[in-house]
Amino acid sequence: MIPLDPPRKAWLVDLDGTLYSPKPVQLLMAAELLLTGPHRVKALREFRHQHELLREEFRGSSELEFFPSPFDEQLRRTAEVLAVEPEALRAVVLSWMVERPGKWLRLTRRRSLLEEIALFRINGGKTAIISDYPAETKLRALGCRESFDLVVSNGEHPRLTRLKPSPDGFRIAASELGVRPEDCLVIGDRPDADGQAASAAGMAFQLVG
């Protein structure tokens, strides 16, 4: 159960690892990758590695930004390391990390949390997704896009130029929802990313997982 004392006007929610259980999806996708796309393993592993490197860079410099998005910078760096075309790499990443997992997400979703979010919104609360990866396709796969007023996701929202633990995504969401930071609750599965970003934004944090 999400604590309601003190009550909050907005819930700002992480997606991956928060709205669904990640371990089963990771295992299922690993099996699918080994069976049908083993030649993609190196590219996807390097892409994830570059994501963590970018995150560490953001920790070291609060002013660091990437345009048009960190997602595009992650693609550029990965393509450079692997000596491949960025757009070809983009197609692989979107297929294996955004589209293909969709068939498993609904099976592993955190039903009680999603029900709480839907009820909170029905009762007048405002809701947003803040994600370091593209989120729209996964939300539709989860069957919960209608539960969120706003999606602030890397590679999809034009104002998001930094990764968590930068508080930018949460601040953008609060601003666009018209809610003060102190009236927001951040819900996520990573204290080192969601939790630190919430603290920097002046928001409460609830850990799930």
mmCIF file of the C-alpha atoms, coordinates in Angstrom:
data_MODEL
# 
_entry.id   MODEL 
# 
loop_
_atom_site.group_PDB 
_atom_site.id 
_atom_site.type_symbol 
_atom_site.label_atom_id 
_atom_site.label_alt_id 
_atom_site.label_comp_id 
_atom_site.label_asym_id 
_atom_site.label_entity_id 
_atom_site.label_seq_id 
_atom_site.pdbx_PDB_ins_code 
_atom_site.Cartn_x 
_atom_site.Cartn_y 
_atom_site.Cartn_z 
_atom_site.occupancy 
_atom_site.B_iso_or_equiv 
_atom_site.pdbx_formal_charge 
_atom_site.auth_seq_id 
_atom_site.auth_comp_id 
_atom_site.auth_asym_id 
_atom_site.auth_atom_id 
_atom_site.pdbx_PDB_model_num 
ATOM 1   C CA . MET A 1 1   ? 0.000   0.000   0.000   1.00 0.00 ? 1   MET A CA 1 
ATOM 2   C CA . ILE A 1 2   ? 1.170   3.512   -0.839  1.00 0.00 ? 2   ILE A CA 1 
ATOM 3   C CA . PRO A 1 3   ? 1.159   5.675   2.329   1.00 0.00 ? 3   PRO A CA 1 
ATOM 4   C CA . LEU A 1 4   ? -1.394  8.501   2.280   1.00 0.00 ? 4   LEU A CA 1 
ATOM 5   C CA . ASP A 1 5   ? -0.152  10.455  5.313   1.00 0.00 ? 5   ASP A CA 1 
ATOM 6   C CA . PRO A 1 6   ? 0.421   13.209  4.496   1.00 0.00 ? 6   PRO A CA 1 
ATOM 7   C CA . PRO A 1 7   ? -1.751  13.085  1.366   1.00 0.00 ? 7   PRO A CA 1 
ATOM 8   C CA . ARG A 1 8   ? -0.139  14.080  -1.927  1.00 0.00 ? 8   ARG A CA 1 
ATOM 9   C CA . LYS A 1 9   ? -1.677  15.766  -4.929  1.00 0.00 ? 9   LYS A CA 1 
ATOM 10  C CA . ALA A 1 10  ? 0.463   13.956  -7.509  1.00 0.00 ? 10  ALA A CA 1 
ATOM 11  C CA . TRP A 1 11  ? 2.170   10.582  -7.849  1.00 0.00 ? 11  TRP A CA 1 
ATOM 12  C CA . LEU A 1 12  ? 5.218   10.561  -10.120 1.00 0.00 ? 12  LEU A CA 1 
ATOM 13  C CA . VAL A 1 13  ? 6.017   6.990   -11.051 1.00 0.00 ? 13  VAL A CA 1 
ATOM 14  C CA . ASP A 1 14  ? 9.016   5.196   -12.519 1.00 0.00 ? 14  ASP A CA 1 
ATOM 15  C CA . LEU A 1 15  ? 8.218   2.490   -15.095 1.00 0.00 ? 15  LEU A CA 1 
ATOM 16  C CA . ASP A 1 16  ? 10.847  -0.259  -15.509 1.00 0.00 ? 16  ASP A CA 1 
ATOM 17  C CA . GLY A 1 17  ? 11.120  -2.367  -12.366 1.00 0.00 ? 17  GLY A CA 1 
ATOM 18  C CA . THR A 1 18  ? 8.325   -0.394  -10.708 1.00 0.00 ? 18  THR A CA 1 
ATOM 19  C CA . LEU A 1 19  ? 5.129   -1.120  -12.654 1.00 0.00 ? 19  LEU A CA 1 
ATOM 20  C CA . TYR A 1 20  ? 6.179   -4.709  -13.349 1.00 0.00 ? 20  TYR A CA 1 
ATOM 21  C CA . SER A 1 21  ? 8.481   -7.326  -11.824 1.00 0.00 ? 21  SER A CA 1 
ATOM 22  C CA . PRO A 1 22  ? 11.705  -7.112  -13.835 1.00 0.00 ? 22  PRO A CA 1 
ATOM 23  C CA . LYS A 1 23  ? 13.333  -10.491 -13.162 1.00 0.00 ? 23  LYS A CA 1 
ATOM 24  C CA . PRO A 1 24  ? 10.843  -12.699 -15.092 1.00 0.00 ? 24  PRO A CA 1 
ATOM 25  C CA . VAL A 1 25  ? 10.901  -10.296 -18.043 1.00 0.00 ? 25  VAL A CA 1 
ATOM 26  C CA . GLN A 1 26  ? 14.701  -10.254 -18.066 1.00 0.00 ? 26  GLN A CA 1 
ATOM 27  C CA . LEU A 1 27  ? 14.867  -14.044 -18.036 1.00 0.00 ? 27  LEU A CA 1 
ATOM 28  C CA . LEU A 1 28  ? 12.254  -14.438 -20.766 1.00 0.00 ? 28  LEU A CA 1 
ATOM 29  C CA . MET A 1 29  ? 13.908  -11.838 -22.970 1.00 0.00 ? 29  MET A CA 1 
ATOM 30  C CA . ALA A 1 30  ? 17.339  -13.397 -22.400 1.00 0.00 ? 30  ALA A CA 1 
ATOM 31  C CA . ALA A 1 31  ? 15.975  -16.745 -23.563 1.00 0.00 ? 31  ALA A CA 1 
ATOM 32  C CA . GLU A 1 32  ? 14.336  -15.177 -26.627 1.00 0.00 ? 32  GLU A CA 1 
ATOM 33  C CA . LEU A 1 33  ? 17.536  -13.318 -27.445 1.00 0.00 ? 33  LEU A CA 1 
ATOM 34  C CA . LEU A 1 34  ? 19.672  -16.438 -27.259 1.00 0.00 ? 34  LEU A CA 1 
ATOM 35  C CA . LEU A 1 35  ? 17.212  -18.392 -29.406 1.00 0.00 ? 35  LEU A CA 1 
ATOM 36  C CA . THR A 1 36  ? 16.418  -15.854 -32.098 1.00 0.00 ? 36  THR A CA 1 
ATOM 37  C CA . GLY A 1 37  ? 18.858  -12.984 -31.875 1.00 0.00 ? 37  GLY A CA 1 
ATOM 38  C CA . PRO A 1 38  ? 22.210  -14.013 -30.362 1.00 0.00 ? 38  PRO A CA 1 
ATOM 39  C CA . HIS A 1 39  ? 24.024  -11.680 -32.756 1.00 0.00 ? 39  HIS A CA 1 
ATOM 40  C CA . ARG A 1 40  ? 22.285  -8.775  -30.992 1.00 0.00 ? 40  ARG A CA 1 
ATOM 41  C CA . VAL A 1 41  ? 23.703  -9.564  -27.537 1.00 0.00 ? 41  VAL A CA 1 
ATOM 42  C CA . LYS A 1 42  ? 26.865  -7.480  -27.901 1.00 0.00 ? 42  LYS A CA 1 
ATOM 43  C CA . ALA A 1 43  ? 24.991  -4.400  -29.079 1.00 0.00 ? 43  ALA A CA 1 
ATOM 44  C CA . LEU A 1 44  ? 22.379  -4.536  -26.322 1.00 0.00 ? 44  LEU A CA 1 
ATOM 45  C CA . ARG A 1 45  ? 24.972  -5.185  -23.626 1.00 0.00 ? 45  ARG A CA 1 
ATOM 46  C CA . GLU A 1 46  ? 27.026  -2.197  -24.784 1.00 0.00 ? 46  GLU A CA 1 
ATOM 47  C CA . PHE A 1 47  ? 23.909  -0.017  -24.955 1.00 0.00 ? 47  PHE A CA 1 
ATOM 48  C CA . ARG A 1 48  ? 23.066  -0.815  -21.318 1.00 0.00 ? 48  ARG A CA 1 
ATOM 49  C CA . HIS A 1 49  ? 26.689  -0.197  -20.336 1.00 0.00 ? 49  HIS A CA 1 
ATOM 50  C CA . GLN A 1 50  ? 26.606  3.234   -21.937 1.00 0.00 ? 50  GLN A CA 1 
ATOM 51  C CA . HIS A 1 51  ? 23.422  4.018   -20.018 1.00 0.00 ? 51  HIS A CA 1 
ATOM 52  C CA . GLU A 1 52  ? 25.164  3.417   -16.691 1.00 0.00 ? 52  GLU A CA 1 
ATOM 53  C CA . LEU A 1 53  ? 28.191  5.427   -17.836 1.00 0.00 ? 53  LEU A CA 1 
ATOM 54  C CA . LEU A 1 54  ? 25.913  8.340   -18.691 1.00 0.00 ? 54  LEU A CA 1 
ATOM 55  C CA . ARG A 1 55  ? 24.229  8.059   -15.299 1.00 0.00 ? 55  ARG A CA 1 
ATOM 56  C CA . GLU A 1 56  ? 27.614  8.290   -13.579 1.00 0.00 ? 56  GLU A CA 1 
ATOM 57  C CA . GLU A 1 57  ? 28.506  11.335  -15.661 1.00 0.00 ? 57  GLU A CA 1 
ATOM 58  C CA . PHE A 1 58  ? 25.329  13.027  -14.494 1.00 0.00 ? 58  PHE A CA 1 
ATOM 59  C CA . ARG A 1 59  ? 26.290  12.265  -10.880 1.00 0.00 ? 59  ARG A CA 1 
ATOM 60  C CA . GLY A 1 60  ? 29.588  14.027  -11.449 1.00 0.00 ? 60  GLY A CA 1 
ATOM 61  C CA . SER A 1 61  ? 28.191  17.144  -13.123 1.00 0.00 ? 61  SER A CA 1 
ATOM 62  C CA . SER A 1 62  ? 24.833  18.625  -12.196 1.00 0.00 ? 62  SER A CA 1 
ATOM 63  C CA . GLU A 1 63  ? 24.963  20.889  -15.258 1.00 0.00 ? 63  GLU A CA 1 
ATOM 64  C CA . LEU A 1 64  ? 25.543  18.160  -17.856 1.00 0.00 ? 64  LEU A CA 1 
ATOM 65  C CA . GLU A 1 65  ? 22.860  17.947  -20.583 1.00 0.00 ? 65  GLU A CA 1 
ATOM 66  C CA . PHE A 1 66  ? 22.506  16.085  -23.872 1.00 0.00 ? 66  PHE A CA 1 
ATOM 67  C CA . PHE A 1 67  ? 20.471  17.227  -26.872 1.00 0.00 ? 67  PHE A CA 1 
ATOM 68  C CA . PRO A 1 68  ? 18.144  16.141  -28.299 1.00 0.00 ? 68  PRO A CA 1 
ATOM 69  C CA . SER A 1 69  ? 18.114  13.545  -25.487 1.00 0.00 ? 69  SER A CA 1 
ATOM 70  C CA . PRO A 1 70  ? 20.317  11.245  -23.391 1.00 0.00 ? 70  PRO A CA 1 
ATOM 71  C CA . PHE A 1 71  ? 18.748  8.345   -25.333 1.00 0.00 ? 71  PHE A CA 1 
ATOM 72  C CA . ASP A 1 72  ? 20.166  9.723   -28.571 1.00 0.00 ? 72  ASP A CA 1 
ATOM 73  C CA . GLU A 1 73  ? 23.554  10.278  -26.937 1.00 0.00 ? 73  GLU A CA 1 
ATOM 74  C CA . GLN A 1 74  ? 23.508  6.709   -25.639 1.00 0.00 ? 74  GLN A CA 1 
ATOM 75  C CA . LEU A 1 75  ? 22.798  5.467   -29.157 1.00 0.00 ? 75  LEU A CA 1 
ATOM 76  C CA . ARG A 1 76  ? 25.558  7.640   -30.612 1.00 0.00 ? 76  ARG A CA 1 
ATOM 77  C CA . ARG A 1 77  ? 28.166  6.405   -28.138 1.00 0.00 ? 77  ARG A CA 1 
ATOM 78  C CA . THR A 1 78  ? 27.185  2.768   -28.527 1.00 0.00 ? 78  THR A CA 1 
ATOM 79  C CA . ALA A 1 79  ? 27.264  3.022   -32.317 1.00 0.00 ? 79  ALA A CA 1 
ATOM 80  C CA . GLU A 1 80  ? 30.701  4.604   -32.117 1.00 0.00 ? 80  GLU A CA 1 
ATOM 81  C CA . VAL A 1 81  ? 32.066  1.811   -29.906 1.00 0.00 ? 81  VAL A CA 1 
ATOM 82  C CA . LEU A 1 82  ? 30.615  -0.885  -32.181 1.00 0.00 ? 82  LEU A CA 1 
ATOM 83  C CA . ALA A 1 83  ? 31.336  0.955   -35.443 1.00 0.00 ? 83  ALA A CA 1 
ATOM 84  C CA . VAL A 1 84  ? 27.732  0.665   -36.666 1.00 0.00 ? 84  VAL A CA 1 
ATOM 85  C CA . GLU A 1 85  ? 25.191  3.153   -37.982 1.00 0.00 ? 85  GLU A CA 1 
ATOM 86  C CA . PRO A 1 86  ? 23.214  4.868   -35.179 1.00 0.00 ? 86  PRO A CA 1 
ATOM 87  C CA . GLU A 1 87  ? 19.874  4.444   -36.952 1.00 0.00 ? 87  GLU A CA 1 
ATOM 88  C CA . ALA A 1 88  ? 20.441  0.715   -37.481 1.00 0.00 ? 88  ALA A CA 1 
ATOM 89  C CA . LEU A 1 89  ? 21.295  0.426   -33.796 1.00 0.00 ? 89  LEU A CA 1 
ATOM 90  C CA . ARG A 1 90  ? 18.180  2.417   -32.870 1.00 0.00 ? 90  ARG A CA 1 
ATOM 91  C CA . ALA A 1 91  ? 16.008  -0.146  -34.665 1.00 0.00 ? 91  ALA A CA 1 
ATOM 92  C CA . VAL A 1 92  ? 17.653  -3.004  -32.741 1.00 0.00 ? 92  VAL A CA 1 
ATOM 93  C CA . VAL A 1 93  ? 17.313  -1.249  -29.376 1.00 0.00 ? 93  VAL A CA 1 
ATOM 94  C CA . LEU A 1 94  ? 13.675  -0.282  -29.889 1.00 0.00 ? 94  LEU A CA 1 
ATOM 95  C CA . SER A 1 95  ? 12.832  -3.794  -31.042 1.00 0.00 ? 95  SER A CA 1 
ATOM 96  C CA . TRP A 1 96  ? 14.539  -5.706  -28.239 1.00 0.00 ? 96  TRP A CA 1 
ATOM 97  C CA . MET A 1 97  ? 14.241  -3.276  -25.329 1.00 0.00 ? 97  MET A CA 1 
ATOM 98  C CA . VAL A 1 98  ? 10.919  -1.539  -25.994 1.00 0.00 ? 98  VAL A CA 1 
ATOM 99  C CA . GLU A 1 99  ? 8.667   -3.526  -28.334 1.00 0.00 ? 99  GLU A CA 1 
ATOM 100 C CA . ARG A 1 100 ? 9.459   -7.223  -27.854 1.00 0.00 ? 100 ARG A CA 1 
ATOM 101 C CA . PRO A 1 101 ? 9.245   -7.163  -24.007 1.00 0.00 ? 101 PRO A CA 1 
ATOM 102 C CA . GLY A 1 102 ? 5.667   -5.922  -24.336 1.00 0.00 ? 102 GLY A CA 1 
ATOM 103 C CA . LYS A 1 103 ? 4.176   -9.387  -24.643 1.00 0.00 ? 103 LYS A CA 1 
ATOM 104 C CA . TRP A 1 104 ? 5.534   -10.268 -21.176 1.00 0.00 ? 104 TRP A CA 1 
ATOM 105 C CA . LEU A 1 105 ? 4.852   -7.035  -19.328 1.00 0.00 ? 105 LEU A CA 1 
ATOM 106 C CA . ARG A 1 106 ? 1.145   -7.556  -18.704 1.00 0.00 ? 106 ARG A CA 1 
ATOM 107 C CA . LEU A 1 107 ? 1.886   -10.993 -17.228 1.00 0.00 ? 107 LEU A CA 1 
ATOM 108 C CA . THR A 1 108 ? 4.366   -9.550  -14.733 1.00 0.00 ? 108 THR A CA 1 
ATOM 109 C CA . ARG A 1 109 ? 2.738   -6.222  -13.885 1.00 0.00 ? 109 ARG A CA 1 
ATOM 110 C CA . ARG A 1 110 ? 2.314   -5.186  -10.264 1.00 0.00 ? 110 ARG A CA 1 
ATOM 111 C CA . ARG A 1 111 ? -1.454  -5.363  -10.202 1.00 0.00 ? 111 ARG A CA 1 
ATOM 112 C CA . SER A 1 112 ? -2.009  -3.958  -6.716  1.00 0.00 ? 112 SER A CA 1 
ATOM 113 C CA . LEU A 1 113 ? 0.183   -0.931  -7.402  1.00 0.00 ? 113 LEU A CA 1 
ATOM 114 C CA . LEU A 1 114 ? -1.498  -0.263  -10.740 1.00 0.00 ? 114 LEU A CA 1 
ATOM 115 C CA . GLU A 1 115 ? -4.898  -0.520  -9.064  1.00 0.00 ? 115 GLU A CA 1 
ATOM 116 C CA . GLU A 1 116 ? -3.818  1.996   -6.400  1.00 0.00 ? 116 GLU A CA 1 
ATOM 117 C CA . ILE A 1 117 ? -2.569  4.399   -9.067  1.00 0.00 ? 117 ILE A CA 1 
ATOM 118 C CA . ALA A 1 118 ? -5.807  4.122   -11.046 1.00 0.00 ? 118 ALA A CA 1 
ATOM 119 C CA . LEU A 1 119 ? -7.878  4.705   -7.889  1.00 0.00 ? 119 LEU A CA 1 
ATOM 120 C CA . PHE A 1 120 ? -5.733  7.681   -6.865  1.00 0.00 ? 120 PHE A CA 1 
ATOM 121 C CA . ARG A 1 121 ? -6.340  9.278   -10.266 1.00 0.00 ? 121 ARG A CA 1 
ATOM 122 C CA . ILE A 1 122 ? -10.080 8.528   -10.223 1.00 0.00 ? 122 ILE A CA 1 
ATOM 123 C CA . ASN A 1 123 ? -10.251 10.293  -6.847  1.00 0.00 ? 123 ASN A CA 1 
ATOM 124 C CA . GLY A 1 124 ? -8.702  13.457  -8.256  1.00 0.00 ? 124 GLY A CA 1 
ATOM 125 C CA . GLY A 1 125 ? -4.974  12.837  -7.928  1.00 0.00 ? 125 GLY A CA 1 
ATOM 126 C CA . LYS A 1 126 ? -2.608  13.674  -10.758 1.00 0.00 ? 126 LYS A CA 1 
ATOM 127 C CA . THR A 1 127 ? -0.226  11.064  -12.155 1.00 0.00 ? 127 THR A CA 1 
ATOM 128 C CA . ALA A 1 128 ? 2.854   10.963  -14.359 1.00 0.00 ? 128 ALA A CA 1 
ATOM 129 C CA . ILE A 1 129 ? 5.439   8.480   -15.589 1.00 0.00 ? 129 ILE A CA 1 
ATOM 130 C CA . ILE A 1 130 ? 9.088   9.551   -15.396 1.00 0.00 ? 130 ILE A CA 1 
ATOM 131 C CA . SER A 1 131 ? 11.380  7.121   -17.205 1.00 0.00 ? 131 SER A CA 1 
ATOM 132 C CA . ASP A 1 132 ? 14.998  6.994   -18.366 1.00 0.00 ? 132 ASP A CA 1 
ATOM 133 C CA . TYR A 1 133 ? 13.857  4.926   -21.379 1.00 0.00 ? 133 TYR A CA 1 
ATOM 134 C CA . PRO A 1 134 ? 11.033  5.391   -23.919 1.00 0.00 ? 134 PRO A CA 1 
ATOM 135 C CA . ALA A 1 135 ? 7.792   4.570   -22.117 1.00 0.00 ? 135 ALA A CA 1 
ATOM 136 C CA . GLU A 1 136 ? 4.717   4.992   -24.326 1.00 0.00 ? 136 GLU A CA 1 
ATOM 137 C CA . THR A 1 137 ? 4.900   1.560   -25.999 1.00 0.00 ? 137 THR A CA 1 
ATOM 138 C CA . LYS A 1 138 ? 5.461   -0.247  -22.691 1.00 0.00 ? 138 LYS A CA 1 
ATOM 139 C CA . LEU A 1 139 ? 2.590   1.568   -20.995 1.00 0.00 ? 139 LEU A CA 1 
ATOM 140 C CA . ARG A 1 140 ? 0.237   0.451   -23.747 1.00 0.00 ? 140 ARG A CA 1 
ATOM 141 C CA . ALA A 1 141 ? 1.547   -3.114  -23.426 1.00 0.00 ? 141 ALA A CA 1 
ATOM 142 C CA . LEU A 1 142 ? 0.872   -2.970  -19.686 1.00 0.00 ? 142 LEU A CA 1 
ATOM 143 C CA . GLY A 1 143 ? -2.654  -1.745  -20.426 1.00 0.00 ? 143 GLY A CA 1 
ATOM 144 C CA . CYS A 1 144 ? -2.305  1.264   -18.132 1.00 0.00 ? 144 CYS A CA 1 
ATOM 145 C CA . ARG A 1 145 ? -1.598  4.285   -20.339 1.00 0.00 ? 145 ARG A CA 1 
ATOM 146 C CA . GLU A 1 146 ? -4.956  5.799   -19.373 1.00 0.00 ? 146 GLU A CA 1 
ATOM 147 C CA . SER A 1 147 ? -3.901  5.836   -15.715 1.00 0.00 ? 147 SER A CA 1 
ATOM 148 C CA . PHE A 1 148 ? -1.341  8.579   -16.346 1.00 0.00 ? 148 PHE A CA 1 
ATOM 149 C CA . ASP A 1 149 ? -1.949  12.209  -17.170 1.00 0.00 ? 149 ASP A CA 1 
ATOM 150 C CA . LEU A 1 150 ? 1.589   12.767  -18.407 1.00 0.00 ? 150 LEU A CA 1 
ATOM 151 C CA . VAL A 1 151 ? 4.630   10.824  -19.638 1.00 0.00 ? 151 VAL A CA 1 
ATOM 152 C CA . VAL A 1 152 ? 8.096   12.356  -19.215 1.00 0.00 ? 152 VAL A CA 1 
ATOM 153 C CA . SER A 1 153 ? 10.413  9.809   -20.780 1.00 0.00 ? 153 SER A CA 1 
ATOM 154 C CA . ASN A 1 154 ? 13.917  9.868   -22.213 1.00 0.00 ? 154 ASN A CA 1 
ATOM 155 C CA . GLY A 1 155 ? 13.824  10.094  -25.992 1.00 0.00 ? 155 GLY A CA 1 
ATOM 156 C CA . GLU A 1 156 ? 10.130  11.050  -26.063 1.00 0.00 ? 156 GLU A CA 1 
ATOM 157 C CA . HIS A 1 157 ? 9.732   14.248  -24.021 1.00 0.00 ? 157 HIS A CA 1 
ATOM 158 C CA . PRO A 1 158 ? 11.499  17.228  -25.672 1.00 0.00 ? 158 PRO A CA 1 
ATOM 159 C CA . ARG A 1 159 ? 12.446  18.914  -22.371 1.00 0.00 ? 159 ARG A CA 1 
ATOM 160 C CA . LEU A 1 160 ? 14.143  15.902  -20.778 1.00 0.00 ? 160 LEU A CA 1 
ATOM 161 C CA . THR A 1 161 ? 17.891  16.211  -21.380 1.00 0.00 ? 161 THR A CA 1 
ATOM 162 C CA . ARG A 1 162 ? 19.295  14.498  -18.267 1.00 0.00 ? 162 ARG A CA 1 
ATOM 163 C CA . LEU A 1 163 ? 18.975  11.087  -16.610 1.00 0.00 ? 163 LEU A CA 1 
ATOM 164 C CA . LYS A 1 164 ? 18.136  10.279  -13.014 1.00 0.00 ? 164 LYS A CA 1 
ATOM 165 C CA . PRO A 1 165 ? 19.410  10.985  -10.400 1.00 0.00 ? 165 PRO A CA 1 
ATOM 166 C CA . SER A 1 166 ? 18.977  14.410  -11.963 1.00 0.00 ? 166 SER A CA 1 
ATOM 167 C CA . PRO A 1 167 ? 15.641  15.730  -10.636 1.00 0.00 ? 167 PRO A CA 1 
ATOM 168 C CA . ASP A 1 168 ? 14.734  17.250  -14.018 1.00 0.00 ? 168 ASP A CA 1 
ATOM 169 C CA . GLY A 1 169 ? 12.147  14.649  -15.012 1.00 0.00 ? 169 GLY A CA 1 
ATOM 170 C CA . PHE A 1 170 ? 10.262  14.988  -11.739 1.00 0.00 ? 170 PHE A CA 1 
ATOM 171 C CA . ARG A 1 171 ? 10.448  18.781  -11.811 1.00 0.00 ? 171 ARG A CA 1 
ATOM 172 C CA . ILE A 1 172 ? 9.162   18.849  -15.391 1.00 0.00 ? 172 ILE A CA 1 
ATOM 173 C CA . ALA A 1 173 ? 6.258   16.582  -14.415 1.00 0.00 ? 173 ALA A CA 1 
ATOM 174 C CA . ALA A 1 174 ? 5.333   18.681  -11.372 1.00 0.00 ? 174 ALA A CA 1 
ATOM 175 C CA . SER A 1 175 ? 5.447   21.861  -13.445 1.00 0.00 ? 175 SER A CA 1 
ATOM 176 C CA . GLU A 1 176 ? 3.327   20.470  -16.281 1.00 0.00 ? 176 GLU A CA 1 
ATOM 177 C CA . LEU A 1 177 ? 0.831   18.988  -13.824 1.00 0.00 ? 177 LEU A CA 1 
ATOM 178 C CA . GLY A 1 178 ? 0.628   22.286  -11.940 1.00 0.00 ? 178 GLY A CA 1 
ATOM 179 C CA . VAL A 1 179 ? 1.641   20.766  -8.585  1.00 0.00 ? 179 VAL A CA 1 
ATOM 180 C CA . ARG A 1 180 ? 4.234   21.980  -6.075  1.00 0.00 ? 180 ARG A CA 1 
ATOM 181 C CA . PRO A 1 181 ? 7.204   19.613  -5.482  1.00 0.00 ? 181 PRO A CA 1 
ATOM 182 C CA . GLU A 1 182 ? 6.295   19.184  -1.812  1.00 0.00 ? 182 GLU A CA 1 
ATOM 183 C CA . ASP A 1 183 ? 2.875   17.900  -2.886  1.00 0.00 ? 183 ASP A CA 1 
ATOM 184 C CA . CYS A 1 184 ? 4.375   15.104  -5.014  1.00 0.00 ? 184 CYS A CA 1 
ATOM 185 C CA . LEU A 1 185 ? 5.185   11.504  -4.136  1.00 0.00 ? 185 LEU A CA 1 
ATOM 186 C CA . VAL A 1 186 ? 7.789   9.701   -6.236  1.00 0.00 ? 186 VAL A CA 1 
ATOM 187 C CA . ILE A 1 187 ? 7.295   5.931   -6.573  1.00 0.00 ? 187 ILE A CA 1 
ATOM 188 C CA . GLY A 1 188 ? 10.240  3.875   -7.824  1.00 0.00 ? 188 GLY A CA 1 
ATOM 189 C CA . ASP A 1 189 ? 12.422  0.814   -7.415  1.00 0.00 ? 189 ASP A CA 1 
ATOM 190 C CA . ARG A 1 190 ? 15.899  2.385   -7.274  1.00 0.00 ? 190 ARG A CA 1 
ATOM 191 C CA . PRO A 1 191 ? 16.945  4.494   -4.286  1.00 0.00 ? 191 PRO A CA 1 
ATOM 192 C CA . ASP A 1 192 ? 20.130  5.460   -6.142  1.00 0.00 ? 192 ASP A CA 1 
ATOM 193 C CA . ALA A 1 193 ? 18.167  6.862   -9.084  1.00 0.00 ? 193 ALA A CA 1 
ATOM 194 C CA . ASP A 1 194 ? 14.501  7.523   -8.267  1.00 0.00 ? 194 ASP A CA 1 
ATOM 195 C CA . GLY A 1 195 ? 15.163  8.158   -4.578  1.00 0.00 ? 195 GLY A CA 1 
ATOM 196 C CA . GLN A 1 196 ? 18.050  10.554  -5.079  1.00 0.00 ? 196 GLN A CA 1 
ATOM 197 C CA . ALA A 1 197 ? 16.209  12.396  -7.836  1.00 0.00 ? 197 ALA A CA 1 
ATOM 198 C CA . ALA A 1 198 ? 13.138  12.753  -5.602  1.00 0.00 ? 198 ALA A CA 1 
ATOM 199 C CA . SER A 1 199 ? 15.254  14.121  -2.762  1.00 0.00 ? 199 SER A CA 1 
ATOM 200 C CA . ALA A 1 200 ? 16.948  16.620  -5.077  1.00 0.00 ? 200 ALA A CA 1 
ATOM 201 C CA . ALA A 1 201 ? 13.520  17.736  -6.339  1.00 0.00 ? 201 ALA A CA 1 
ATOM 202 C CA . GLY A 1 202 ? 12.185  18.221  -2.793  1.00 0.00 ? 202 GLY A CA 1 
ATOM 203 C CA . MET A 1 203 ? 9.697   15.346  -3.097  1.00 0.00 ? 203 MET A CA 1 
ATOM 204 C CA . ALA A 1 204 ? 8.808   12.364  -0.926  1.00 0.00 ? 204 ALA A CA 1 
ATOM 205 C CA . PHE A 1 205 ? 9.883   8.905   -2.093  1.00 0.00 ? 205 PHE A CA 1 
ATOM 206 C CA . GLN A 1 206 ? 8.253   5.481   -1.808  1.00 0.00 ? 206 GLN A CA 1 
ATOM 207 C CA . LEU A 1 207 ? 10.342  2.405   -2.640  1.00 0.00 ? 207 LEU A CA 1 
ATOM 208 C CA . VAL A 1 208 ? 8.696   -0.601  -4.319  1.00 0.00 ? 208 VAL A CA 1 
ATOM 209 C CA . GLY A 1 209 ? 10.083  -3.957  -5.329  1.00 0.00 ? 209 GLY A CA 1 
# 
